[in-house]
């Protein structure tokens, strides 16, 4: 039996260790291993699933924050390294920079808050006019109607992506992406995001969407998340026209302090919010005493090779909750591989030196104010004219209470009445030029917004033909088409970000249910391996490197307006009536199609070519069969079995 402190039992012949110290060391090592295992393997991760090395495991939705940092109390500040790259000093500098950005955006924030009141027809709150106190404040809905019609135009032209390859060997991948991108957008509830962003674009002048990776979706497998962003809570360097040119970008949110403390225990004792953010005005008020401002700080930083990396830090009340530079898995790689801020700005009317623009409310509010003031004056005039008022002298001797009481049939008078002591007070009625001026301001507002009566189905005098009305509606919708083009460009940028996130995070193969070319359901497998760089091979013993697939995205309208569908159907009927699809007219139809231009013309050309090819094959087969019949009726040697088989084989070959 070995003695307790026998040097032969010590590792490497070192100093003696007693059994208690050995047990303590073993327990400490087990606890540390268990803590690391909990950090790297979240409880909600399914068994046997491969963890993604490109993101923090168990991250928060849309941010990549480690879920275990909030769930495990053993992980506090400095959980990744003792010497963190992002600490209190860096957060303090980021706060100072954020204050500078806020000062440069103060005018825009004020305008956004005022525009929200205009949209809710509560803009009288912006005018502290003592003459209006206690009086009705009419707010007509001309401005609201214009914005609602613009939003309806946008929803009638919901976008659909079409991915095109830049190289022939990427054609199959592009076809698969074209079929699965709409499924990814549908799973992200993109139609609601599209609608909310358009409301903000029309009200505030700029619509912003965020394209993030949500690692907690699908039970921990992860999925792409798209969210509408509040422009009031976004900050960038003043003076830049593109947010990607800003060295830092901040996204703020208000969250419940107690929930934050439960998720990140290191926040306890730091509940006093050190930031103030602008807020919209609400009729019932908004209590923010139990909320704290959470800052998502994105910044770009070059690595040793000169490549620009995107890093991310989340902090609240001066406390670091997560930082990608403190994460060993992302410190040298960056938060997202594409290296871009995951936000897409879509301004309505651009402004110089700013990624944000201005909207319809900014150009219509002055005209709407004039209309509302005239409505107020006209309403008061009508009320005064409808109420009988009198000029009464002190010596008239009229009982004023009985005179004011309309239910009294008899009014007593002491003395004699005359025109000088008692007469009705006449209120001048509205003049025709006042009504004309008000109507002219209403027409001015319609012209400014492009929301004419014709675009809403109204007709002018003498226009009764359906085709003429449709032509006028199409001509009057050019402003809407211009707005949609800018929205489609922003949608294409969002699709590029989605493809980049697929390339980085789609490690496991996924199966998507899509609609096939024949209209039936198909199940398509896809993984990020199809999007990643592939080796080019060898040439002369020299490696040619690798090539990453690159795609172009063309956007079309998935949901079209009623007029667009009607016009498309009329074009199809005219082509059919003119014989474009008759096989014998293929050459003439193709010549006519070369001079025409309408949506879907390539599919029509392809069908006409197919019909022409089929007609040629049918003619050749008929000629072959005719020759076959001639030989059957010819000499006896042509009626042999071998000759019949040869002629029949030739005819069948022509038919195929």
C-alpha positions as CSV (number, residue, x, y, z in Angstrom):
1,X,0.0,0.0,0.0
2,X,1.4,3.3,-1.0
3,X,2.1,5.9,1.6
4,X,0.2,9.2,1.6
5,X,3.0,11.5,0.6
6,X,5.2,9.0,-1.2
7,X,7.2,11.0,-3.9
8,X,6.9,8.0,-6.2
9,X,3.1,8.6,-6.4
10,X,3.6,12.3,-7.3
11,X,3.4,13.3,-11.0
12,X,6.8,14.0,-12.5
13,X,8.3,13.5,-9.1
14,X,7.0,17.0,-8.0
15,X,6.2,18.3,-4.6
16,X,3.9,16.2,-2.4
17,X,0.1,16.9,-2.6
18,X,-2.2,15.6,0.1
19,X,-5.5,13.9,-0.9
20,X,-7.7,16.8,0.1
21,X,-5.9,19.2,-2.3
22,X,-6.0,16.6,-5.0
23,X,-9.7,16.2,-4.6
24,X,-10.2,19.9,-4.6
25,X,-8.2,20.3,-7.8
26,X,-10.2,17.5,-9.5
27,X,-13.5,19.0,-8.5
28,X,-12.4,22.4,-9.7
29,X,-11.3,21.0,-13.0
30,X,-14.6,19.1,-13.4
31,X,-16.6,22.3,-12.6
32,X,-14.6,24.3,-15.2
33,X,-15.1,21.6,-17.8
34,X,-18.8,21.5,-17.1
35,X,-19.0,25.3,-17.3
36,X,-17.2,25.3,-20.7
37,X,-19.4,22.5,-21.9
38,X,-22.5,24.5,-20.9
39,X,-21.1,27.5,-22.7
40,X,-20.4,25.7,-25.9
41,X,-23.4,23.4,-25.9
42,X,-26.7,25.2,-25.1
43,X,-29.5,23.2,-23.5
44,X,-31.9,23.9,-26.3
45,X,-29.5,22.5,-29.0
46,X,-30.8,19.2,-30.4
47,X,-28.6,16.1,-29.8
48,X,-26.1,15.3,-32.5
49,X,-26.3,18.8,-34.2
50,X,-23.1,20.3,-35.4
51,X,-22.5,23.7,-33.9
52,X,-21.8,26.6,-36.3
53,X,-18.2,27.8,-35.9
54,X,-19.0,31.1,-37.6
55,X,-21.3,32.5,-35.0
56,X,-21.5,32.5,-31.2
57,X,-23.3,29.3,-30.1
58,X,-26.8,29.8,-28.8
59,X,-27.0,33.5,-29.8
60,X,-29.9,35.8,-29.3
61,X,-32.3,36.4,-32.2
62,X,-30.9,38.7,-34.8
63,X,-27.8,39.6,-32.9
64,X,-25.6,36.5,-32.4
65,X,-25.4,37.1,-28.6
66,X,-24.5,34.0,-26.6
67,X,-27.6,32.7,-24.9
68,X,-25.5,31.1,-22.2
69,X,-24.0,34.4,-21.2
70,X,-27.4,35.3,-19.7
71,X,-28.5,31.9,-18.6
72,X,-25.4,30.8,-16.8
73,X,-24.5,33.0,-13.8
74,X,-20.9,31.8,-14.0
75,X,-20.4,33.8,-17.1
76,X,-20.1,37.5,-16.4
77,X,-17.9,40.2,-17.7
78,X,-14.7,38.9,-19.3
79,X,-16.2,35.4,-19.9
80,X,-14.2,34.9,-23.1
81,X,-10.8,36.3,-22.0
82,X,-9.3,38.0,-19.0
83,X,-8.1,40.9,-21.2
84,X,-11.1,41.8,-23.3
85,X,-10.7,43.9,-26.4
86,X,-14.0,45.7,-25.6
87,X,-14.4,46.9,-22.0
88,X,-15.7,49.8,-20.1
89,X,-13.3,52.3,-21.6
90,X,-14.4,51.3,-25.2
91,X,-18.0,51.5,-24.2
92,X,-17.5,54.9,-22.7
93,X,-15.9,56.1,-26.0
94,X,-18.8,54.5,-28.0
95,X,-21.3,56.4,-25.8
96,X,-19.5,59.7,-26.5
97,X,-19.5,58.9,-30.2
98,X,-23.2,58.1,-30.0
99,X,-24.0,61.5,-28.5
100,X,-22.1,63.1,-31.3
101,X,-24.2,61.2,-33.9
102,X,-27.4,62.1,-32.0
103,X,-26.6,65.8,-32.2
104,X,-26.1,65.6,-35.9
105,X,-29.4,63.8,-36.4
106,X,-31.5,65.9,-34.0
107,X,-33.3,67.9,-36.8
108,X,-34.2,64.7,-38.6
109,X,-35.6,63.2,-35.3
110,X,-37.7,66.2,-34.7
111,X,-39.1,66.1,-38.2
112,X,-39.9,62.3,-37.9
113,X,-41.9,62.9,-34.6
114,X,-43.9,65.8,-36.2
115,X,-44.7,63.8,-39.3
116,X,-46.1,61.0,-37.2
117,X,-48.6,63.5,-35.7
118,X,-49.4,64.7,-39.2
119,X,-50.2,61.1,-40.3
120,X,-52.5,60.6,-37.3
121,X,-54.2,64.0,-38.1
122,X,-53.1,65.3,-34.7
123,X,-50.8,68.1,-36.1
124,X,-52.7,70.8,-34.2
125,X,-50.6,69.8,-31.2
126,X,-47.6,71.4,-33.0
127,X,-49.3,74.8,-33.1
128,X,-49.5,76.6,-29.7
129,X,-52.1,79.1,-30.9
130,X,-54.0,80.8,-28.1
131,X,-56.8,81.7,-30.5
132,X,-57.4,77.9,-31.0
133,X,-57.8,77.0,-27.3
134,X,-61.3,75.7,-26.6
135,X,-62.2,75.8,-30.3
136,X,-62.7,72.8,-32.6
137,X,-59.6,71.8,-34.5
138,X,-60.7,70.2,-37.8
139,X,-58.3,67.9,-39.6
140,X,-59.2,66.8,-43.1
141,X,-57.9,63.5,-44.4
142,X,-56.6,64.6,-47.8
143,X,-53.0,64.0,-46.8
144,X,-53.8,60.7,-45.2
145,X,-55.7,59.6,-48.3
146,X,-52.8,60.3,-50.5
147,X,-50.4,58.3,-48.4
148,X,-52.9,55.4,-48.1
149,X,-53.2,55.2,-51.9
150,X,-49.4,55.2,-52.3
151,X,-49.2,52.3,-49.8
152,X,-51.9,50.4,-51.7
153,X,-49.9,50.8,-55.0
154,X,-46.8,49.4,-53.2
155,X,-48.8,46.3,-51.9
156,X,-50.2,45.8,-55.4
157,X,-46.7,45.4,-56.7
158,X,-45.2,43.0,-54.1
159,X,-41.6,42.1,-55.3
160,X,-40.4,38.6,-56.3
161,X,-36.7,37.8,-56.9
162,X,-35.2,36.1,-59.9
163,X,-31.6,35.0,-59.5
164,X,-29.4,35.0,-62.6
165,X,-25.9,33.4,-62.8
166,X,-22.8,35.2,-64.1
167,X,-21.1,31.9,-65.0
168,X,-22.5,28.9,-66.8
169,X,-21.6,26.4,-64.1
170,X,-23.7,28.4,-61.5
171,X,-26.9,28.1,-63.5
172,X,-28.3,25.3,-61.5
173,X,-27.5,27.0,-58.2
174,X,-29.2,30.2,-59.5
175,X,-32.3,28.3,-60.5
176,X,-32.5,26.7,-57.0
177,X,-32.0,30.1,-55.3
178,X,-34.8,31.6,-57.4
179,X,-37.2,29.0,-56.1
180,X,-36.2,29.0,-52.4
181,X,-35.7,32.7,-51.8
182,X,-39.5,33.3,-51.8
183,X,-39.8,30.5,-49.3
184,X,-37.2,32.1,-47.0
185,X,-39.0,35.5,-47.3
186,X,-42.3,33.9,-46.5
187,X,-40.9,32.2,-43.4
188,X,-39.5,35.6,-42.3
189,X,-43.0,37.1,-42.7
190,X,-41.6,39.5,-45.3
191,X,-45.0,40.7,-46.5
192,X,-45.7,42.3,-43.1
193,X,-42.2,43.7,-43.0
194,X,-42.7,45.1,-46.5
195,X,-45.9,46.7,-45.5
196,X,-44.6,48.3,-42.3
197,X,-41.5,49.6,-44.0
198,X,-43.6,51.2,-46.8
199,X,-45.7,53.0,-44.2
200,X,-42.5,54.4,-42.6
201,X,-41.1,55.3,-46.0
202,X,-44.1,57.3,-46.9
203,X,-44.4,59.0,-43.5
204,X,-40.8,59.6,-42.6
205,X,-39.2,59.6,-46.0
206,X,-37.0,56.5,-45.5
207,X,-37.8,52.9,-45.0
208,X,-35.2,50.7,-43.3
209,X,-35.0,46.9,-43.0
210,X,-32.6,44.8,-41.0
211,X,-31.4,41.4,-42.3
212,X,-30.0,39.3,-39.4
213,X,-29.2,35.7,-38.5
214,X,-31.5,34.3,-35.8
215,X,-29.6,31.3,-34.3
216,X,-32.5,30.4,-32.0
217,X,-35.0,29.8,-34.8
218,X,-36.1,26.3,-35.8
219,X,-35.1,24.9,-32.4
220,X,-31.5,26.1,-32.5
221,X,-30.8,25.3,-36.2
222,X,-31.0,29.0,-37.0
223,X,-32.7,31.0,-39.8
224,X,-32.6,34.4,-41.5
225,X,-34.7,37.1,-39.9
226,X,-35.9,40.3,-41.6
227,X,-37.3,43.1,-39.4
228,X,-38.6,46.7,-40.1
229,X,-36.4,49.2,-38.3
230,X,-37.4,52.4,-36.6
231,X,-35.4,55.3,-38.2
232,X,-35.8,57.2,-34.9
233,X,-33.5,54.7,-33.2
234,X,-30.7,54.5,-35.8
235,X,-27.6,56.6,-35.8
236,X,-24.7,57.0,-38.2
237,X,-21.9,59.5,-38.8
238,X,-23.3,62.8,-40.0
239,X,-22.5,63.8,-43.5
240,X,-22.2,60.3,-45.1
241,X,-24.6,59.5,-48.0
242,X,-24.2,55.7,-47.6
243,X,-24.3,54.0,-44.2
244,X,-21.7,51.6,-45.3
245,X,-19.3,54.5,-45.4
246,X,-19.9,55.3,-41.7
247,X,-17.2,53.9,-39.5
248,X,-19.8,53.2,-36.7
249,X,-23.5,52.5,-36.7
250,X,-25.8,52.3,-33.7
251,X,-29.2,50.7,-33.4
252,X,-31.0,51.4,-30.1
253,X,-34.0,49.8,-28.5
254,X,-36.0,50.1,-25.2
255,X,-36.3,46.9,-23.2
256,X,-37.6,46.0,-19.7
257,X,-34.8,46.4,-17.1
258,X,-35.8,43.4,-15.0
259,X,-35.9,41.1,-18.0
260,X,-32.4,42.3,-19.0
261,X,-31.1,41.7,-15.5
262,X,-32.5,38.1,-15.6
263,X,-30.8,37.5,-18.9
264,X,-27.5,39.2,-18.0
265,X,-26.8,39.1,-14.3
266,X,-23.9,41.5,-14.7
267,X,-26.5,44.3,-15.3
268,X,-27.6,44.2,-11.6
269,X,-26.7,47.4,-9.9
270,X,-26.5,49.2,-13.3
271,X,-30.3,49.8,-13.7
272,X,-30.0,53.6,-14.1
273,X,-30.3,54.4,-17.8
274,X,-27.5,56.6,-19.0
275,X,-29.0,57.3,-22.4
276,X,-32.1,59.3,-23.6
277,X,-33.7,58.6,-26.9
278,X,-36.4,60.6,-28.8
279,X,-39.9,59.1,-28.6
280,X,-43.1,59.5,-30.5
281,X,-45.9,61.5,-28.8
282,X,-48.8,59.4,-27.6
283,X,-52.1,60.5,-26.3
284,X,-52.0,58.3,-23.2
285,X,-48.3,58.9,-22.6
286,X,-45.6,56.2,-22.5
287,X,-44.0,55.2,-19.2
288,X,-40.3,54.3,-19.6
289,X,-39.3,54.4,-15.9
290,X,-38.8,50.6,-15.9
291,X,-37.0,50.4,-19.2
292,X,-33.3,50.7,-20.3
293,X,-31.8,51.7,-23.6
294,X,-29.9,48.7,-25.2
295,X,-27.3,49.7,-27.8
296,X,-26.3,47.5,-30.7
297,X,-23.0,48.9,-31.8
298,X,-21.7,47.9,-35.2
299,X,-18.3,49.1,-36.4
300,X,-15.8,48.3,-39.1
301,X,-12.1,47.5,-38.4
302,X,-9.3,46.3,-40.7
303,X,-7.5,43.1,-39.9
304,X,-3.7,42.4,-40.3
305,X,-4.2,41.6,-44.0
306,X,-6.0,44.9,-44.7
307,X,-9.5,43.2,-45.1
308,X,-12.3,45.2,-43.4
309,X,-14.1,43.2,-40.8
310,X,-17.5,44.0,-39.3
311,X,-17.6,43.7,-35.5
312,X,-20.5,44.0,-33.1
313,X,-21.0,44.9,-29.5
314,X,-24.1,45.0,-27.4
315,X,-24.1,47.1,-24.2
316,X,-26.6,48.6,-21.8
317,X,-26.1,51.2,-19.1
318,X,-22.3,51.1,-19.6
319,X,-22.1,47.3,-19.2
320,X,-20.8,45.1,-22.1
321,X,-23.3,42.3,-22.7
322,X,-21.5,40.8,-25.7
323,X,-18.7,41.8,-28.1
324,X,-17.5,39.9,-31.1
325,X,-13.9,41.0,-30.5
326,X,-14.0,39.3,-27.1
327,X,-15.2,36.1,-28.7
328,X,-12.2,34.0,-29.9
329,X,-14.3,32.4,-32.7
330,X,-15.1,35.8,-34.2
331,X,-12.2,38.1,-33.2
332,X,-10.2,37.4,-36.3
333,X,-13.1,36.8,-38.6
334,X,-15.8,39.4,-37.9
335,X,-19.4,39.1,-36.9
336,X,-20.8,38.7,-40.5
337,X,-18.6,37.5,-43.3
338,X,-20.0,39.9,-45.8
339,X,-18.6,42.8,-43.8
340,X,-21.6,45.1,-44.2
341,X,-23.9,46.7,-41.8
342,X,-27.1,44.5,-41.9
343,X,-29.4,47.4,-42.7
344,X,-30.9,48.5,-46.0
345,X,-32.0,52.1,-46.4
346,X,-34.7,53.0,-49.0
347,X,-35.3,56.8,-49.2
348,X,-38.3,58.1,-50.9
349,X,-36.9,61.5,-52.0
350,X,-33.1,61.7,-51.5
351,X,-31.3,64.4,-49.6
352,X,-27.6,65.3,-50.2
353,X,-25.1,64.0,-47.7
354,X,-27.6,61.8,-45.9
355,X,-28.8,58.2,-46.3
356,X,-32.2,59.3,-45.2
357,X,-34.6,61.2,-47.4
358,X,-37.9,63.1,-47.0
359,X,-41.4,61.9,-47.7
360,X,-44.8,63.1,-48.9
361,X,-45.8,64.6,-45.6
362,X,-42.9,67.0,-45.8
363,X,-44.0,68.4,-49.1
364,X,-47.8,68.3,-48.4
365,X,-48.0,69.6,-44.8
366,X,-48.1,73.3,-45.8
367,X,-51.0,72.8,-48.2
368,X,-52.8,70.6,-45.7
369,X,-52.4,73.3,-43.0
370,X,-54.0,75.9,-45.3
371,X,-56.9,73.6,-46.0
372,X,-57.5,72.9,-42.3
373,X,-57.4,76.5,-41.4
374,X,-59.9,77.4,-44.1
375,X,-62.1,74.5,-42.9
376,X,-62.0,75.9,-39.4
377,X,-63.0,79.4,-40.6
378,X,-65.8,78.0,-42.8
379,X,-67.1,75.8,-40.0
380,X,-67.3,78.7,-37.6
381,X,-69.0,80.8,-40.3
382,X,-71.6,78.2,-40.9
383,X,-72.3,77.8,-37.1
384,X,-72.7,81.5,-36.7
385,X,-74.9,81.9,-39.7
386,X,-77.2,79.0,-38.4
387,X,-77.6,80.6,-35.0
388,X,-79.9,83.6,-34.5
389,X,-78.2,86.5,-32.7
390,X,-79.5,89.9,-31.7
391,X,-78.2,93.4,-31.0
392,X,-80.0,94.5,-27.8
393,X,-79.9,98.0,-26.2
394,X,-79.9,98.3,-22.4
395,X,-83.1,100.5,-22.6
396,X,-85.0,98.0,-24.8
397,X,-86.6,96.3,-21.7
398,X,-86.5,92.8,-23.3
399,X,-86.3,89.8,-21.0
400,X,-83.0,88.3,-22.1
401,X,-83.6,84.9,-20.5
402,X,-86.9,84.4,-22.3
403,X,-85.3,85.6,-25.5
404,X,-82.5,83.1,-25.2
405,X,-84.8,80.3,-24.3
406,X,-86.0,78.9,-27.7
407,X,-88.7,76.9,-26.0
408,X,-90.6,80.0,-24.9
409,X,-93.4,81.1,-27.2
410,X,-93.8,84.5,-25.6
411,X,-91.0,87.0,-24.7
412,X,-92.0,89.8,-22.4
413,X,-90.9,93.4,-23.1
414,X,-91.1,96.4,-20.8
415,X,-91.7,99.5,-22.9
416,X,-91.7,100.0,-26.6
417,X,-89.3,98.3,-29.1
418,X,-87.7,100.0,-32.0
419,X,-85.1,99.2,-34.6
420,X,-82.5,101.2,-32.8
421,X,-82.8,99.3,-29.5
422,X,-83.5,95.8,-30.9
423,X,-82.6,94.2,-34.2
424,X,-81.2,90.8,-35.4
425,X,-77.4,90.5,-36.0
426,X,-76.8,89.2,-39.5
427,X,-73.7,87.0,-40.2
428,X,-72.2,87.3,-43.7
429,X,-72.4,84.0,-45.6
430,X,-69.5,82.3,-47.4
431,X,-68.4,84.0,-50.6
432,X,-68.0,82.0,-53.8
433,X,-64.4,83.0,-54.1
434,X,-63.6,81.5,-50.7
435,X,-64.9,78.1,-51.7
436,X,-63.1,78.3,-55.0
437,X,-59.8,79.1,-53.2
438,X,-60.3,76.2,-50.9
439,X,-61.0,73.8,-53.8
440,X,-57.9,75.1,-55.6
441,X,-55.7,74.2,-52.6
442,X,-57.2,70.7,-52.5
443,X,-56.4,70.3,-56.2
444,X,-52.9,71.6,-55.5
445,X,-52.4,68.9,-52.8
446,X,-53.6,66.3,-55.2
447,X,-51.1,67.5,-57.9
448,X,-48.3,67.6,-55.4
449,X,-48.9,64.0,-54.3
450,X,-49.8,62.7,-57.7
451,X,-53.1,61.4,-56.2
452,X,-55.4,62.6,-58.9
453,X,-59.0,61.4,-59.3
454,X,-58.1,59.4,-62.3
455,X,-55.6,57.2,-60.4
456,X,-58.5,56.3,-58.0
457,X,-60.9,55.3,-60.7
458,X,-62.5,58.7,-61.2
459,X,-63.3,60.0,-64.7
460,X,-63.1,63.4,-66.3
461,X,-65.9,64.8,-68.4
462,X,-66.3,63.1,-71.8
463,X,-64.1,60.1,-71.0
464,X,-66.3,57.0,-71.0
465,X,-64.5,54.3,-72.9
466,X,-62.9,51.6,-70.7
467,X,-59.7,51.6,-72.7
468,X,-59.3,55.4,-72.5
469,X,-59.9,55.3,-68.7
470,X,-57.3,52.5,-68.4
471,X,-54.8,54.5,-70.5
472,X,-55.3,57.6,-68.3
473,X,-54.8,55.5,-65.1
474,X,-51.6,54.0,-66.5
475,X,-50.3,57.4,-67.5
476,X,-51.1,58.9,-64.1
477,X,-49.3,56.1,-62.2
478,X,-45.8,57.0,-63.3
479,X,-44.9,58.5,-59.8
480,X,-45.9,55.2,-58.2
481,X,-43.8,53.3,-60.7
482,X,-40.8,55.5,-59.9
483,X,-41.3,54.8,-56.2
484,X,-41.5,51.1,-56.8
485,X,-38.2,51.1,-58.8
486,X,-36.3,52.5,-55.8
487,X,-38.0,49.9,-53.5
488,X,-37.0,47.1,-55.9
489,X,-33.4,48.3,-55.8
490,X,-33.5,48.1,-52.0
491,X,-35.1,44.6,-52.2
492,X,-32.3,43.4,-54.5
493,X,-29.7,44.6,-51.9
494,X,-31.7,42.7,-49.2
495,X,-31.6,39.5,-51.3
496,X,-27.8,39.8,-51.7
497,X,-27.5,40.0,-47.9
498,X,-29.7,36.9,-47.5
499,X,-27.5,35.0,-50.0
500,X,-24.4,36.0,-48.0
501,X,-26.0,34.8,-44.8
502,X,-26.9,31.5,-46.5
503,X,-23.3,31.2,-47.5
504,X,-22.0,31.7,-44.0
505,X,-24.6,29.9,-41.8
506,X,-26.4,27.2,-43.9
507,X,-24.1,24.4,-42.8
508,X,-26.8,21.8,-42.5
509,X,-28.8,20.8,-45.6
510,X,-32.3,22.1,-45.5
511,X,-35.3,21.0,-47.6
512,X,-37.7,23.7,-49.1
513,X,-41.1,23.1,-50.5
514,X,-41.4,25.1,-53.7
515,X,-43.8,25.3,-56.7
516,X,-42.2,23.6,-59.7
517,X,-42.3,24.7,-63.3
518,X,-45.4,22.5,-64.0
519,X,-47.3,24.0,-61.0
520,X,-46.8,21.1,-58.7
521,X,-45.1,20.9,-55.3
522,X,-41.5,19.9,-55.2
523,X,-39.0,19.5,-52.3
524,X,-35.6,21.0,-53.0
525,X,-32.6,20.3,-50.8
526,X,-30.1,23.2,-50.3
527,X,-27.1,24.0,-48.2
528,X,-24.5,26.8,-48.1
529,X,-21.9,24.6,-49.7
530,X,-23.3,25.5,-53.1
531,X,-22.6,29.2,-52.5
532,X,-19.1,28.9,-51.1
533,X,-15.8,29.2,-52.9
534,X,-14.8,26.1,-55.0
535,X,-11.3,25.3,-56.2
536,X,-10.5,26.0,-59.8
537,X,-8.2,23.0,-60.2
538,X,-4.6,22.8,-61.5
539,X,-3.0,24.1,-64.7
540,X,0.6,23.1,-65.3
541,X,1.0,22.0,-61.7
542,X,-0.1,25.4,-60.4
543,X,-3.2,25.9,-58.4
544,X,-5.6,28.3,-60.0
545,X,-7.2,29.3,-56.6
546,X,-10.9,29.3,-55.9
547,X,-13.9,31.0,-57.3
548,X,-17.0,32.1,-55.3
549,X,-20.4,32.0,-57.2
550,X,-21.7,35.5,-58.0
551,X,-25.3,36.2,-59.0
552,X,-27.4,39.0,-60.3
553,X,-30.9,39.6,-59.0
554,X,-33.7,40.9,-61.1
555,X,-36.9,42.0,-59.3
556,X,-40.4,41.7,-60.7
557,X,-43.9,42.3,-59.3
558,X,-45.4,39.1,-57.8
559,X,-48.8,40.7,-57.2
560,X,-49.9,43.1,-59.9
561,X,-52.7,45.6,-59.9
562,X,-56.0,44.8,-61.6
563,X,-55.1,47.0,-64.5
564,X,-51.8,45.3,-65.1
565,X,-53.5,41.9,-65.1
566,X,-56.2,43.2,-67.5
567,X,-53.6,44.6,-69.8
568,X,-51.6,41.4,-69.8
569,X,-54.7,39.3,-70.6
570,X,-55.7,41.6,-73.4
571,X,-52.3,41.3,-75.0
572,X,-52.5,37.5,-74.8
573,X,-55.9,37.5,-76.4
574,X,-54.8,39.8,-79.2
575,X,-51.8,37.5,-79.9
576,X,-54.0,34.5,-80.1
577,X,-56.6,36.2,-82.4
578,X,-53.8,37.3,-84.8
579,X,-52.6,33.7,-85.1
580,X,-49.3,34.1,-83.3
581,X,-49.5,30.6,-81.8
582,X,-50.5,28.9,-85.0
583,X,-47.5,26.6,-86.0
584,X,-47.6,27.7,-89.7
585,X,-47.3,31.4,-88.7
586,X,-44.2,31.0,-86.5
587,X,-41.8,32.9,-88.7
588,X,-44.2,35.9,-89.1
589,X,-45.1,35.9,-85.4
590,X,-41.4,35.9,-84.4
591,X,-40.8,38.9,-86.7
592,X,-43.7,40.8,-85.1
593,X,-42.5,39.9,-81.6
594,X,-39.1,41.4,-82.4
595,X,-40.8,44.8,-82.7
596,X,-43.0,44.4,-79.6
597,X,-42.2,44.9,-75.9
598,X,-44.2,43.7,-72.9
599,X,-43.6,41.8,-69.7
600,X,-43.1,38.0,-70.3
601,X,-42.3,38.4,-74.1
602,X,-39.4,35.9,-73.8
603,X,-41.8,33.2,-72.8
604,X,-44.1,34.0,-75.7
605,X,-41.1,33.9,-78.1
606,X,-40.0,30.5,-76.7
607,X,-43.5,29.1,-77.1
608,X,-43.8,30.4,-80.7
609,X,-40.4,28.8,-81.6
610,X,-41.5,25.5,-80.1
611,X,-44.7,25.6,-82.2
612,X,-42.6,26.4,-85.3
613,X,-40.3,23.5,-84.6
614,X,-43.2,21.2,-84.1
615,X,-44.8,22.3,-87.3
616,X,-41.5,21.6,-89.2
617,X,-41.3,18.1,-87.7
618,X,-44.9,17.4,-88.6
619,X,-44.4,18.5,-92.2
620,X,-41.3,16.4,-92.6
621,X,-43.2,13.4,-91.1
622,X,-46.1,13.9,-93.4
623,X,-43.8,14.0,-96.5
624,X,-42.1,10.8,-95.3
625,X,-45.4,9.1,-94.8
626,X,-46.5,10.2,-98.3
627,X,-43.4,8.7,-99.8
628,X,-44.0,5.5,-97.8
629,X,-47.5,5.3,-99.3
630,X,-46.1,5.7,-102.8
631,X,-43.7,2.8,-102.3
632,X,-46.5,0.6,-100.9
633,X,-48.4,1.1,-104.1
634,X,-45.3,0.6,-106.3
635,X,-43.5,-2.5,-107.6
636,X,-43.6,-5.9,-105.8
637,X,-40.0,-5.8,-104.7
638,X,-40.8,-2.6,-102.6
639,X,-43.5,-4.6,-100.7
640,X,-40.9,-6.8,-98.9
641,X,-40.7,-7.0,-95.2
642,X,-37.3,-5.3,-95.1
643,X,-38.4,-2.4,-97.2
644,X,-41.5,-1.9,-95.1
645,X,-39.5,-1.8,-91.9
646,X,-37.0,0.6,-93.3
647,X,-39.6,3.1,-94.5
648,X,-41.6,2.8,-91.3
649,X,-38.4,3.4,-89.2
650,X,-37.6,6.6,-91.2
651,X,-41.1,7.9,-90.7
652,X,-41.0,7.3,-87.0
653,X,-37.6,9.0,-86.8
654,X,-39.0,12.1,-88.4
655,X,-41.9,12.2,-86.0
656,X,-39.5,12.1,-83.0
